Amino acid sequence: MPLYEYRCKKCDKSFEILQKSNESAVCPECGGKSMEKLFSVFASGGSSEASSSGGVPPSSPGCSSGGCGCAG
């Protein structure tokens, strides 16, 4: 189930909600049903070393050599 982020147009409260595609969002603060869908920031775990080198730590042999464990 995807996580969506909304801002209530009635009370201006921002919140996240796990939501099926056919469900409508309701503000947990005021019960309002008029929402603005916000763009969420994608977060990923990892070290600063990995993110500064394009996702592969410098000591890692990388995917092209099979060092990541994939078959490719």
CYANA upper distance limits for C-alpha pairs under 8 A (distance plus 0.5 A):
  1 MET  CA     18 LEU  CA      6.65
  1 MET  CA     19 GLN  CA      6.59
  1 MET  CA     20 LYS  CA      6.40
  2 PRO  CA     18 LEU  CA      6.20
  2 PRO  CA     19 GLN  CA      6.49
  2 PRO  CA     20 LYS  CA      7.45
  3 LEU  CA     16 GLU  CA      7.12
  3 LEU  CA     17 ILE  CA      6.10
  3 LEU  CA     18 LEU  CA      4.96
  3 LEU  CA     19 GLN  CA      6.84
  4 TYR  CA     16 GLU  CA      6.02
  4 TYR  CA     17 ILE  CA      5.90
  4 TYR  CA     18 LEU  CA      6.81
  4 TYR  CA     19 GLN  CA      7.38
  4 TYR  CA     37 LYS  CA      8.09
  4 TYR  CA     38 LEU  CA      8.32
  4 TYR  CA     40 SER  CA      7.89
  5 GLU  CA     14 SER  CA      7.72
  5 GLU  CA     15 PHE  CA      6.22
  5 GLU  CA     16 GLU  CA      4.77
  5 GLU  CA     17 ILE  CA      6.90
  5 GLU  CA     37 LYS  CA      6.66
  5 GLU  CA     38 LEU  CA      5.91
  5 GLU  CA     39 PHE  CA      7.55
  5 GLU  CA     40 SER  CA      6.82
  6 TYR  CA     14 SER  CA      6.13
  6 TYR  CA     15 PHE  CA      6.06
  6 TYR  CA     16 GLU  CA      6.77
  6 TYR  CA     17 ILE  CA      8.45
  6 TYR  CA     35 MET  CA      6.63
  6 TYR  CA     36 GLU  CA      6.01
  6 TYR  CA     37 LYS  CA      5.06
  6 TYR  CA     38 LEU  CA      5.79
  7 ARG  CA     12 ASP  CA      6.38
  7 ARG  CA     13 LYS  CA      6.02
  7 ARG  CA     14 SER  CA      4.69
  7 ARG  CA     15 PHE  CA      6.95
  7 ARG  CA     35 MET  CA      6.18
  7 ARG  CA     36 GLU  CA      5.65
  7 ARG  CA     37 LYS  CA      7.06
  7 ARG  CA     38 LEU  CA      7.41
  8 CYS  CA     12 ASP  CA      5.42
  8 CYS  CA     13 LYS  CA      5.89
  8 CYS  CA     14 SER  CA      6.92
  8 CYS  CA     27 CYS  CA      6.66
  8 CYS  CA     32 GLY  CA      7.19
  8 CYS  CA     33 LYS  CA      7.97
  8 CYS  CA     34 SER  CA      6.66
  8 CYS  CA     35 MET  CA      5.20
  8 CYS  CA     36 GLU  CA      6.87
  9 LYS  CA     13 LYS  CA      8.44
  9 LYS  CA     32 GLY  CA      8.25
  9 LYS  CA     34 SER  CA      6.16
  9 LYS  CA     35 MET  CA      6.09
  9 LYS  CA     36 GLU  CA      7.20
 10 LYS  CA     30 CYS  CA      8.30
 10 LYS  CA     32 GLY  CA      6.64
 10 LYS  CA     34 SER  CA      7.42
 11 CYS  CA     29 GLU  CA      8.32
 11 CYS  CA     30 CYS  CA      7.30
 11 CYS  CA     32 GLY  CA      8.33
 13 LYS  CA     27 CYS  CA      8.26
 13 LYS  CA     29 GLU  CA      7.67
 15 PHE  CA     27 CYS  CA      8.31
 17 ILE  CA     25 ALA  CA      8.23
 19 GLN  CA     23 GLU  CA      6.87
 19 GLN  CA     24 SER  CA      8.43
 19 GLN  CA     25 ALA  CA      8.21
 24 SER  CA     33 LYS  CA      8.36
 25 ALA  CA     33 LYS  CA      6.97
 25 ALA  CA     35 MET  CA      7.76
 26 VAL  CA     31 GLY  CA      6.12
 26 VAL  CA     32 GLY  CA      6.26
 26 VAL  CA     33 LYS  CA      5.45
 26 VAL  CA     34 SER  CA      8.39
 26 VAL  CA     35 MET  CA      8.40
 27 CYS  CA     31 GLY  CA      5.19
 27 CYS  CA     32 GLY  CA      5.63
 27 CYS  CA     33 LYS  CA      6.97
 27 CYS  CA     35 MET  CA      8.45
 46 GLY  CA     50 ALA  CA      6.93
 46 GLY  CA     51 SER  CA      7.76
 47 SER  CA     51 SER  CA      7.14
 48 SER  CA     52 SER  CA      6.61
 49 GLU  CA     53 SER  CA      6.88
 49 GLU  CA     55 GLY  CA      8.50
 49 GLU  CA     56 VAL  CA      8.47
 49 GLU  CA     57 PRO  CA      6.24
 49 GLU  CA     58 PRO  CA      7.93
 50 ALA  CA     54 GLY  CA      6.91
 50 ALA  CA     55 GLY  CA      4.91
 50 ALA  CA     56 VAL  CA      5.49
 50 ALA  CA     57 PRO  CA      5.00
 50 ALA  CA     58 PRO  CA      8.06
 51 SER  CA     55 GLY  CA      5.31
 51 SER  CA     56 VAL  CA      7.92
 53 SER  CA     57 PRO  CA      6.97
 53 SER  CA     58 PRO  CA      7.45
 56 VAL  CA     60 SER  CA      6.90
 56 VAL  CA     62 GLY  CA      6.82
 60 SER  CA     67 GLY  CA      7.41
 60 SER  CA     68 CYS  CA      8.46
 61 PRO  CA     65 SER  CA      6.80
 61 PRO  CA     66 GLY  CA      8.16
 61 PRO  CA     67 GLY  CA      5.69
 61 PRO  CA     68 CYS  CA      8.10
 62 GLY  CA     66 GLY  CA      7.29
 62 GLY  CA     67 GLY  CA      5.77
 62 GLY  CA     68 CYS  CA      6.40
 63 CYS  CA     67 GLY  CA      6.05
 63 CYS  CA     68 CYS  CA      5.58
 63 CYS  CA     69 GLY  CA      8.14
 63 CYS  CA     70 CYS  CA      7.63
 63 CYS  CA     72 GLY  CA      7.91
 64 SER  CA     72 GLY  CA      7.69
 66 GLY  CA     70 CYS  CA      6.53
 66 GLY  CA     71 ALA  CA      7.17
 66 GLY  CA     72 GLY  CA      7.08
